[in-house]
């Protein structure tokens, strides 16, 4: 009986040890599983953080590109506005110069008739003292007109230029070469470089 009891106790002790060993293995396996899961979770968190960092980095880059594009657009807009403003200033300045230069054009055209009459009067014979007085008055008038920008267009003996000469007729002459102005029927004038009356001329054939 005693031997049987000892055998039973030994078997029970062995079974208990086996059960304890199995429990230890199971606990160790569970611990390994938990560590593995924890490691996976940690890796997942790192990956997520890295992905988030990439996304944030990409977002920041996109924002930087957008900001740069915005700055470029604003700079181009500023440059266009500056160019438009400069062109506007130049245009206004030119208009002012033209207004100043040609404001007297109508008056000058009317005075040219007076100049023509002075020249016709001086071509006629008259008392020497009277003629000298007329010449002095005419010279004063010419000086005033020249100071205002009036200038006579060179014509006689010059090459015919349709921009400043108006051909009234042609003539056969040995005095001038073909295409040259051989006679002036009415003088032409410019006002500050602008033709206000072309010269009426005869042209040699």
C-alpha positions as CSV (number, residue, x, y, z in Angstrom):
1,X,0.0,0.0,0.0
2,X,2.8,2.3,1.0
3,X,4.7,1.6,-2.3
4,X,1.6,2.2,-4.3
5,X,0.9,5.4,-2.5
6,X,4.5,6.7,-3.1
7,X,4.2,5.8,-6.8
8,X,0.9,7.7,-7.0
9,X,2.5,10.7,-5.2
10,X,5.5,10.6,-7.5
11,X,3.2,10.5,-10.5
12,X,1.2,13.4,-9.1
13,X,4.4,15.3,-8.4
14,X,5.7,14.7,-11.9
15,X,2.4,15.7,-13.4
16,X,2.5,18.9,-11.3
17,X,6.0,19.6,-12.4
18,X,5.0,19.0,-16.0
19,X,2.0,21.2,-15.6
20,X,4.2,23.9,-14.0
21,X,6.7,23.6,-16.9
22,X,3.9,23.8,-19.4
23,X,2.5,26.9,-17.6
24,X,5.9,28.4,-17.6
25,X,6.2,27.7,-21.4
26,X,2.8,29.1,-21.9
27,X,3.6,32.2,-19.9
28,X,6.9,32.6,-21.8
29,X,5.1,32.2,-25.1
30,X,2.4,34.7,-24.1
31,X,5.2,37.1,-23.0
32,X,6.9,36.7,-26.3
33,X,3.6,37.3,-28.1
34,X,3.0,40.4,-26.0
35,X,6.6,41.6,-26.7
36,X,6.1,40.9,-30.4
37,X,2.8,42.7,-30.5
38,X,4.3,45.6,-28.6
39,X,7.2,45.7,-31.0
40,X,4.8,45.6,-34.0
41,X,2.8,48.4,-32.4
42,X,5.9,50.4,-31.8
43,X,7.1,49.9,-35.4
44,X,3.6,50.8,-36.6
45,X,3.8,54.0,-34.5
46,X,7.2,54.8,-36.0
47,X,6.0,54.1,-39.5
48,X,3.0,56.3,-38.9
49,X,5.1,59.0,-37.5
50,X,7.5,58.8,-40.4
51,X,4.6,58.9,-42.9
52,X,3.1,61.8,-41.0
53,X,6.5,63.5,-41.1
54,X,6.7,62.9,-44.9
55,X,3.2,64.1,-45.3
56,X,3.9,67.2,-43.2
57,X,7.2,67.7,-45.2
58,X,5.4,67.4,-48.5
59,X,2.7,69.7,-47.3
60,X,5.3,72.2,-46.2
61,X,7.0,71.9,-49.5
62,X,3.7,72.4,-51.3
63,X,3.0,75.4,-49.2
64,X,6.5,76.8,-49.9
65,X,6.0,76.3,-53.6
66,X,2.6,78.0,-53.4
67,X,4.1,80.9,-51.4
68,X,6.9,81.2,-54.0
69,X,4.4,81.1,-56.8
70,X,2.4,83.8,-55.0
71,X,5.5,85.9,-54.5
72,X,6.4,85.5,-58.2
73,X,2.9,86.5,-59.2
74,X,2.9,89.5,-57.0
75,X,6.4,90.5,-58.2
76,X,5.3,90.1,-61.9
77,X,2.2,92.2,-61.1
78,X,4.3,94.8,-59.5
79,X,6.7,94.9,-62.5
80,X,3.8,95.2,-64.9
81,X,2.3,98.0,-62.9
82,X,5.7,99.8,-62.8
83,X,6.1,99.3,-66.6
84,X,2.6,100.7,-67.2
85,X,3.3,103.6,-65.0
86,X,6.6,104.4,-66.7
87,X,4.9,104.2,-70.1
88,X,2.1,106.5,-68.9
89,X,4.6,109.0,-67.6
90,X,6.5,109.0,-70.9
91,X,3.3,109.4,-72.9
92,X,2.1,112.3,-70.7
93,X,5.5,114.0,-71.0
94,X,5.5,113.6,-74.8
95,X,1.9,115.0,-74.9
96,X,3.1,118.0,-72.9
97,X,6.1,118.5,-75.1
98,X,3.9,118.2,-78.2
99,X,1.3,120.6,-76.7
100,X,4.1,123.1,-75.9
101,X,5.8,122.7,-79.2
102,X,2.8,122.8,-81.5
103,X,0.3,125.0,-79.5
104,X,1.1,127.9,-81.8
105,X,0.8,126.0,-85.0
106,X,-2.5,127.6,-86.0
107,X,-1.1,131.1,-85.2
108,X,2.1,130.4,-87.1
109,X,0.1,129.3,-90.2
110,X,-1.8,132.6,-90.1
111,X,1.4,134.6,-89.7
112,X,3.0,132.9,-92.7
113,X,0.6,134.8,-94.9
114,X,2.0,138.0,-93.3
115,X,5.6,136.8,-94.0
116,X,4.7,136.1,-97.6
117,X,3.3,139.6,-98.0
118,X,6.5,141.1,-96.5
119,X,8.6,139.2,-99.0
120,X,6.4,140.3,-101.9
121,X,6.6,143.9,-100.8
122,X,10.4,143.7,-100.5
123,X,10.6,142.3,-104.1
124,X,9.1,145.5,-105.5
125,X,11.0,148.7,-106.0
126,X,10.5,151.3,-103.4
127,X,12.1,154.3,-101.7
128,X,15.4,153.2,-100.2
129,X,14.7,154.5,-96.8
130,X,11.2,153.0,-96.7
131,X,12.5,149.6,-98.0
132,X,15.2,149.6,-95.3
133,X,12.5,150.2,-92.6
134,X,10.4,147.4,-93.9
135,X,13.4,145.1,-93.9
136,X,14.1,145.9,-90.3
137,X,10.5,145.2,-89.2
138,X,10.5,142.0,-91.2
139,X,13.8,140.9,-89.6
140,X,12.3,141.5,-86.1
141,X,9.2,139.4,-87.1
142,X,11.5,136.6,-88.4
143,X,13.6,136.6,-85.2
144,X,10.4,136.2,-83.1
145,X,9.1,133.4,-85.2
146,X,12.4,131.6,-85.2
147,X,12.6,131.8,-81.4
148,X,9.2,130.1,-81.4
149,X,10.5,127.2,-83.4
150,X,9.7,128.3,-87.0
151,X,12.3,127.3,-89.7
152,X,12.3,127.6,-93.4
153,X,12.5,124.3,-95.4
154,X,15.5,124.3,-97.7
155,X,14.3,123.8,-101.3
156,X,16.0,125.5,-104.2
157,X,18.7,123.2,-105.7
158,X,17.8,120.4,-103.2
159,X,16.8,116.9,-104.1
160,X,13.0,116.7,-104.3
161,X,11.6,115.2,-101.1
162,X,7.9,114.5,-101.1
163,X,7.9,114.7,-97.3
164,X,8.7,118.4,-97.3
165,X,8.2,119.5,-100.9
166,X,5.0,119.7,-102.9
167,X,5.7,119.5,-106.7
168,X,3.4,121.9,-108.6
169,X,5.1,121.4,-112.0
170,X,8.1,120.1,-113.8
171,X,10.3,122.0,-116.2
172,X,13.1,121.4,-118.6
173,X,16.3,123.2,-117.4
174,X,20.0,122.9,-117.8
175,X,20.7,124.8,-114.6
176,X,19.6,121.9,-112.3
177,X,19.9,118.2,-112.5
178,X,16.9,116.0,-113.0
179,X,15.0,115.5,-109.7
180,X,16.3,118.7,-108.2
181,X,14.1,121.6,-107.1
182,X,14.5,124.2,-109.9
183,X,12.2,126.8,-108.5
184,X,10.3,127.8,-105.3
185,X,6.8,129.2,-105.8
186,X,6.0,129.3,-102.1
187,X,8.3,128.8,-99.2
188,X,7.7,125.9,-96.8
189,X,8.2,125.9,-93.0
190,X,8.5,123.6,-90.1
191,X,7.5,124.2,-86.5
192,X,9.9,122.5,-84.0
193,X,10.7,119.9,-86.7
194,X,7.1,119.3,-87.8
195,X,6.1,120.4,-91.3
196,X,3.3,122.9,-91.1
197,X,3.5,124.0,-94.7
198,X,5.4,122.1,-97.5
199,X,7.3,124.1,-100.1
200,X,5.5,124.5,-103.4
201,X,8.2,123.9,-106.0
202,X,9.1,123.2,-109.6
203,X,11.1,120.1,-110.3
204,X,13.7,119.7,-113.0
205,X,13.1,116.9,-115.5
